[in-house]
Amino acid sequence: MSLARLTLTDFRSYGHLRLETEPDLVVLTGANGAGKTNLLEAVSFLVPGRGLRGARSSDVARRDPGAADEGCPWAVAAHVMTPDGPVDLGTGWSGTEGGRERRAVRIDGQTMKAQAPLAEVFSVQWLTPQMDRLFLDGASARRRFLDRLVFGADPAHAGRVGAYEHAMRERLRLLKAGGADPAWLTALEDTMAAKGVAVAAARLDMAGRLAAHCAEAAGPFPKAGVAINGTVESWLGAGPALDAEERLKATLGAARSGDADSGTTTVGPHRSDLAVTYLAKGQEAALCSTGEQKALLIAIVLAAARMSAAEQGTVPVLLLDEVAAHLDGMRRAALFDEITDLGAQAWMTGTETTLFQPLQGRAQFFTVEDGVVTAAD
């Protein structure tokens, strides 16, 4: 899986950019604030979600200095190479509907009704400096991280997550407003139960398969234990999926009054958490040092790429923002070698070209300066 061409229009610091690449590693170097991460973020918008910064659609529009408006409508387009052949992807600002921002999505010129079909065509994983706190911050970021891994193996997962969250929002809105039709609440809870159990099952399956690949890892990155903890997941571990659905429906029905008072949905896979352990130490990731946490994250992403190669014969595009700067020479060389051996197209950023010296002859080098991207000598 790789990008052959990336085109940006009024995205972040780029008024217009057309960048063509080979299916090799891509190295982007330049000063802080030059626009390197903006390029990675644009690629991350080619899969469902809010991209690697978790930004709203209106936030990524280019703004002229000093302008008070919300910026120009933006667009990201790409010609991507997939195992099934080349595909043209496009996405961009589509306005606001019902108080919620919407993104337009086009695949081979056809307009899609939702973002979920993107996951059926393209797969991408990323690591950013903001993710250094993944094991310390709230569980929602860890769920999103795991869901991105699931999207790569099970594209329908994106649609199930979206359907579950939509039904959950509608149910909570009706509960808070009061006087809702019980039959309509029951219908929403039926949807939440069916989609929610499917979401939990897919996460459990991914965690189990990923744990096996993490445990088999060799080299300087630590072996990681991976599990998913949650009420629905525990029900699935104790019995059939249909029993878990019935339990979730009954629990949601009994929780209507409490959920209305608290303004939150108290049970469901939206409250589950990804648990990661440093196996050699038998220690939770949250208790490890910052360097160990970074190494665990890299180990998990590499294991997911190996798993994809073994199970599907392809690997996702990897977006690695400022990763090399925080690794010692041995781990940096090991990271470069494994990405090369996997045949993955990885987009890597850094301020110093010397960090990527071992990749000379194995990667394409670009210099980024003030929103201008130039092929390096």
Number of C-alpha atoms within 10 A of each C-alpha: 24 26 23 16 16 20 20 23 20 20 26 21 22 20 17 15 17 12 15 13 16 13 18 19 24 21 22 29 26 19 14 12 13 18 22 30 22 19 25 23 23 22 24 23 26 25 26 23 18 15 18 22 16 12 13 16 20 20 13 24 23 19 19 13 6 6 8 8 8 13 17 18 17 22 23 23 23 23 18 19 18 17 13 8 8 16 16 17 22 23 23 25 20 16 14 12 8 6 7 8 13 18 21 16 27 19 17 11 11 11 12 14 11 15 21 22 19 23 23 16 22 24 25 23 23 23 20 16 13 10 19 16 14 19 22 13 12 11 17 15 17 21 19 14 18 18 19 23 25 23 25 26 20 15 21 16 23 24 19 20 20 17 16 24 18 14 20 20 14 15 25 19 15 16 21 18 10 11 8 13 10 11 9 13 20 16 14 21 25 20 21 28 27 20 23 26 27 19 27 26 18 18 24 23 15 22 21 15 15 24 20 16 20 25 15 10 17 10 12 14 21 23 25 30 25 22 19 21 16 17 16 26 21 14 18 19 13 11 10 10 19 13 14 23 24 15 15 25 22 15 16 25 16 11 15 19 14 14 19 18 11 11 13 16 18 15 16 23 27 20 15 20 19 21 18 23 21 21 16 10 10 10 14 16 23 18 13 16 10 14 11 16 25 23 22 23 21 19 23 24 19 23 23 25 26 22 20 19 16 11 11 12 11 20 28 24 24 27 25 21 22 20 19 20 15 13 16 9 12 11 16 18 18 14 21 17 15 15 19 17 9 15 19 21 24 24 22 24 28 22 17 15 15 10 16 21 12 13 18 9 8 14 20 19 22 20 21 23 16 13 19 16 20 13 14 12 7
